[in-house]
Amino acid sequence: MSALRIAYFAHIFPSKSETWIYHEIDELRRLGCDVRVFASHIRPDGIPEELRRFAEITTYLPDQARSVVAGLHEIAHRSLL
């Protein structure tokens, strides 16, 4: 059986204020889920060391002006839905 695939959508990720999401993602990954994050904003500068593992599972969409259709195409192309 393949792992359950879960996608999170965020504006800016990782962000220092989203600690509950980090705990949730860590637990889902511990349970064997394939978790990916899609952020509509570019990768933040100066990501703290303890949050860098979350940046590794995040796809940063080019910018906020990108259309919803283009973003959904990117997700479908990666076979996550």
Backbone as JSON Lines, residues from 0, in Angstrom:
{"i":0,"aa":"M","n":[0.85,-1.17,0.0],"ca":[0.0,0.0,0.0],"c":[0.9,1.24,0.0]}
{"i":1,"aa":"S","n":[0.56,2.21,-0.84],"ca":[1.37,3.42,-0.89],"c":[0.99,4.36,0.25]}
{"i":2,"aa":"A","n":[1.92,5.24,0.57],"ca":[1.71,6.19,1.66],"c":[0.61,7.19,1.31]}
{"i":3,"aa":"L","n":[-0.15,7.58,2.29],"ca":[-1.15,8.62,2.12],"c":[-0.43,9.91,1.78]}
{"i":4,"aa":"R","n":[-0.87,10.62,0.73],"ca":[-0.25,11.87,0.32],"c":[-1.12,13.04,0.76]}
{"i":5,"aa":"I","n":[-0.5,13.99,1.45],"ca":[-1.22,15.14,2.0],"c":[-0.52,16.41,1.54]}
{"i":6,"aa":"A","n":[-1.32,17.39,1.07],"ca":[-0.78,18.67,0.64],"c":[-1.29,19.78,1.57]}
{"i":7,"aa":"Y","n":[-0.38,20.63,1.98],"ca":[-0.73,21.83,2.74],"c":[-0.51,23.02,1.82]}
{"i":8,"aa":"F","n":[-1.37,24.02,1.94],"ca":[-1.23,25.24,1.17],"c":[-1.03,26.39,2.14]}
{"i":9,"aa":"A","n":[-0.02,27.22,1.88],"ca":[0.29,28.33,2.77],"c":[0.73,29.53,1.95]}
{"i":10,"aa":"H","n":[0.66,30.67,2.57],"ca":[1.13,31.89,1.91],"c":[2.66,31.96,2.04]}
{"i":11,"aa":"I","n":[3.14,32.01,3.26],"ca":[4.58,32.02,3.55],"c":[4.88,30.81,4.41]}
{"i":12,"aa":"F","n":[5.87,30.04,4.0],"ca":[6.19,28.83,4.76],"c":[7.67,28.49,4.58]}
{"i":13,"aa":"P","n":[8.37,28.12,5.62],"ca":[7.93,28.11,7.02],"c":[7.88,29.52,7.6]}
{"i":14,"aa":"S","n":[7.06,29.66,8.6],"ca":[6.89,30.92,9.31],"c":[6.98,30.63,10.8]}
{"i":15,"aa":"K","n":[7.61,31.51,11.54],"ca":[7.8,31.28,12.98],"c":[6.48,31.13,13.75]}
{"i":16,"aa":"S","n":[5.39,31.68,13.19],"ca":[4.12,31.66,13.92],"c":[3.28,30.41,13.67]}
{"i":17,"aa":"E","n":[3.73,29.5,12.87],"ca":[2.93,28.33,12.5],"c":[3.35,27.05,13.23]}
{"i":18,"aa":"T","n":[3.68,27.14,14.49],"ca":[4.23,25.99,15.2],"c":[3.29,24.78,15.24]}
{"i":19,"aa":"W","n":[1.99,25.0,15.3],"ca":[1.05,23.87,15.35],"c":[1.11,23.07,14.05]}
{"i":20,"aa":"I","n":[1.35,23.74,12.92],"ca":[1.46,23.03,11.65],"c":[2.72,22.16,11.65]}
{"i":21,"aa":"Y","n":[3.81,22.64,12.22],"ca":[5.05,21.85,12.26],"c":[4.84,20.57,13.05]}
{"i":22,"aa":"H","n":[4.16,20.68,14.17],"ca":[3.89,19.48,14.98],"c":[2.99,18.5,14.22]}
{"i":23,"aa":"E","n":[2.01,19.03,13.52],"ca":[1.1,18.19,12.75],"c":[1.84,17.49,11.6]}
{"i":24,"aa":"I","n":[2.66,18.23,10.87],"ca":[3.42,17.65,9.77],"c":[4.39,16.6,10.28]}
{"i":25,"aa":"D","n":[5.09,16.9,11.36],"ca":[6.03,15.92,11.94],"c":[5.31,14.62,12.3]}
{"i":26,"aa":"E","n":[4.13,14.73,12.9],"ca":[3.38,13.54,13.31],"c":[2.89,12.76,12.09]}
{"i":27,"aa":"L","n":[2.38,13.46,11.08],"ca":[1.92,12.78,9.87],"c":[3.07,12.05,9.18]}
{"i":28,"aa":"R","n":[4.25,12.68,9.13],"ca":[5.4,12.03,8.52],"c":[5.85,10.83,9.35]}
{"i":29,"aa":"R","n":[5.77,10.95,10.68],"ca":[6.12,9.84,11.56],"c":[5.2,8.65,11.3]}
{"i":30,"aa":"L","n":[3.95,8.93,10.97],"ca":[2.97,7.88,10.68],"c":[3.11,7.33,9.26]}
{"i":31,"aa":"G","n":[4.06,7.87,8.49],"ca":[4.33,7.35,7.16],"c":[3.67,8.08,6.01]}
{"i":32,"aa":"C","n":[3.06,9.22,6.28],"ca":[2.41,10.0,5.22],"c":[3.45,10.78,4.42]}
{"i":33,"aa":"D","n":[3.16,10.96,3.14],"ca":[3.97,11.79,2.26],"c":[3.37,13.19,2.29]}
{"i":34,"aa":"V","n":[4.0,14.11,3.01],"ca":[3.46,15.45,3.2],"c":[4.25,16.44,2.36]}
{"i":35,"aa":"R","n":[3.53,17.28,1.62],"ca":[4.14,18.35,0.82],"c":[3.43,19.65,1.15]}
{"i":36,"aa":"V","n":[4.19,20.74,1.04],"ca":[3.63,22.07,1.28],"c":[3.81,22.89,0.02]}
{"i":37,"aa":"F","n":[2.8,23.67,-0.32],"ca":[2.86,24.59,-1.45],"c":[2.66,25.99,-0.91]}
{"i":38,"aa":"A","n":[3.63,26.87,-1.16],"ca":[3.57,28.24,-0.67],"c":[3.44,29.19,-1.84]}
{"i":39,"aa":"S","n":[2.53,30.15,-1.73],"ca":[2.31,31.1,-2.81],"c":[3.35,32.21,-2.83]}
{"i":40,"aa":"H","n":[4.11,32.35,-1.76],"ca":[5.14,33.39,-1.66],"c":[6.5,32.75,-1.86]}
{"i":41,"aa":"I","n":[7.48,33.54,-2.25],"ca":[8.83,33.02,-2.42],"c":[9.38,32.52,-1.08]}
{"i":42,"aa":"R","n":[10.41,31.68,-1.15],"ca":[11.03,31.15,0.07],"c":[11.55,32.3,0.93]}
{"i":43,"aa":"P","n":[11.2,32.29,2.21],"ca":[11.65,33.36,3.1],"c":[13.17,33.33,3.3]}
{"i":44,"aa":"D","n":[13.73,34.49,3.53],"ca":[15.16,34.59,3.84],"c":[15.38,34.25,5.31]}
{"i":45,"aa":"G","n":[16.54,33.73,5.61],"ca":[16.93,33.5,7.0],"c":[16.06,32.51,7.74]}
{"i":46,"aa":"I","n":[15.8,31.37,7.14],"ca":[15.0,30.35,7.81],"c":[15.83,29.77,8.96]}
{"i":47,"aa":"P","n":[15.28,29.76,10.17],"ca":[16.02,29.19,11.3],"c":[16.36,27.71,11.06]}
{"i":48,"aa":"E","n":[17.47,27.28,11.57],"ca":[17.97,25.91,11.38],"c":[16.9,24.86,11.7]}
{"i":49,"aa":"E","n":[16.15,25.07,12.77],"ca":[15.17,24.06,13.19],"c":[13.96,23.98,12.25]}
{"i":50,"aa":"L","n":[13.8,24.95,11.34],"ca":[12.68,24.93,10.4],"c":[13.1,24.58,8.97]}
{"i":51,"aa":"R","n":[14.37,24.41,8.72],"ca":[14.85,24.15,7.36],"c":[14.32,22.85,6.79]}
{"i":52,"aa":"R","n":[14.05,21.87,7.62],"ca":[13.52,20.61,7.11],"c":[12.16,20.81,6.46]}
{"i":53,"aa":"F","n":[11.41,21.81,6.9],"ca":[10.11,22.1,6.31],"c":[10.26,22.79,4.96]}
{"i":54,"aa":"A","n":[11.28,23.6,4.81],"ca":[11.53,24.24,3.51],"c":[11.87,23.2,2.46]}
{"i":55,"aa":"E","n":[12.47,22.09,2.88],"ca":[12.85,21.02,1.94],"c":[11.64,20.3,1.35]}
{"i":56,"aa":"I","n":[10.5,20.33,2.03],"ca":[9.29,19.66,1.52],"c":[8.3,20.67,0.94]}
{"i":57,"aa":"T","n":[8.75,21.91,0.76],"ca":[7.87,22.97,0.28],"c":[8.19,23.32,-1.17]}
{"i":58,"aa":"T","n":[7.14,23.43,-1.97],"ca":[7.27,23.93,-3.33],"c":[6.85,25.38,-3.3]}
{"i":59,"aa":"Y","n":[7.77,26.27,-3.71],"ca":[7.49,27.7,-3.7],"c":[7.02,28.13,-5.08]}
{"i":60,"aa":"L","n":[5.77,28.52,-5.17],"ca":[5.24,29.0,-6.44],"c":[5.91,30.34,-6.73]}
{"i":61,"aa":"P","n":[6.17,30.64,-7.98],"ca":[7.0,31.79,-8.34],"c":[6.65,33.11,-7.67]}
{"i":62,"aa":"D","n":[5.39,33.47,-7.57],"ca":[5.02,34.7,-6.87],"c":[3.52,34.73,-6.66]}
{"i":63,"aa":"Q","n":[3.05,35.71,-5.92],"ca":[1.63,35.78,-5.57],"c":[0.75,36.07,-6.78]}
{"i":64,"aa":"A","n":[1.32,36.65,-7.83],"ca":[0.53,37.0,-9.0],"c":[0.21,35.79,-9.88]}
{"i":65,"aa":"R","n":[0.81,34.66,-9.59],"ca":[0.56,33.46,-10.38],"c":[-0.9,33.07,-10.25]}
{"i":66,"aa":"S","n":[-1.52,32.7,-11.31],"ca":[-2.95,32.4,-11.29],"c":[-3.23,31.09,-10.55]}
{"i":67,"aa":"V","n":[-4.43,30.96,-10.06],"ca":[-4.85,29.75,-9.37],"c":[-4.78,28.56,-10.32]}
{"i":68,"aa":"V","n":[-5.15,28.77,-11.58],"ca":[-5.12,27.7,-12.56],"c":[-3.7,27.18,-12.75]}
{"i":69,"aa":"A","n":[-2.74,28.08,-12.84],"ca":[-1.34,27.66,-13.0],"c":[-0.86,26.9,-11.77]}
{"i":70,"aa":"G","n":[-1.26,27.34,-10.58],"ca":[-0.88,26.64,-9.36],"c":[-1.47,25.24,-9.3]}
{"i":71,"aa":"L","n":[-2.72,25.11,-9.68],"ca":[-3.36,23.79,-9.7],"c":[-2.73,22.89,-10.75]}
{"i":72,"aa":"H","n":[-2.33,23.46,-11.87],"ca":[-1.64,22.68,-12.9],"c":[-0.33,22.12,-12.34]}
{"i":73,"aa":"E","n":[0.41,22.93,-11.59],"ca":[1.67,22.48,-10.98],"c":[1.42,21.31,-10.04]}
{"i":74,"aa":"I","n":[0.38,21.41,-9.24],"ca":[0.07,20.34,-8.29],"c":[-0.32,19.07,-9.04]}
{"i":75,"aa":"A","n":[-1.2,19.2,-10.02],"ca":[-1.63,18.03,-10.78],"c":[-0.46,17.39,-11.52]}
{"i":76,"aa":"H","n":[0.42,18.23,-12.01],"ca":[1.61,17.72,-12.73],"c":[2.49,16.86,-11.81]}
{"i":77,"aa":"R","n":[2.51,17.2,-10.54],"ca":[3.32,16.45,-9.57],"c":[2.56,15.25,-9.02]}
{"i":78,"aa":"S","n":[1.38,15.01,-9.51],"ca":[0.56,13.84,-9.14],"c":[0.28,13.76,-7.63]}
{"i":79,"aa":"L","n":[-0.01,14.89,-7.04],"ca":[-0.3,14.87,-5.61],"c":[-1.79,14.79,-5.31]}
{"i":80,"aa":"L","n":[-2.62,15.07,-6.29],"ca":[-4.06,15.0,-6.05],"c":[-4.6,13.68,-6.55]}
